[in-house]
Amino acid sequence: MQEASASVGSDDNHVRQIDAFRMVISTETVKQAVLGLDLSRPAVSRVITDLEREVGFKLFDRSGKEHSSQQRKRVCTCRRCVRPSAA
């Protein structure tokens, strides 16, 4: 597994952030997302944290509790934003 090492703000890093974000959304956990990514669990968490820092708000609740309705709405909105467009 690779560690996240692209510089913040680079195109490669943005692609990695979106890929990790989409995988976490689709699997609903970082633990499951790492199975579909070539990154370690700490690297995926770091990539998501960097993305949250860039967008200016938390994308996920890390308390381990059930998702709040507000968080579910945010995740649904994010899913629509990152869904691949039909070509």
PyMOL commands that set and color helices and strands:
alter all, ss='L'
color gray80, all
select helices_A, chain A and resi 11-27+30-36+41-55+69-82
alter helices_A, ss='H'
color red, helices_A
deselect
rebuild
show_as cartoon
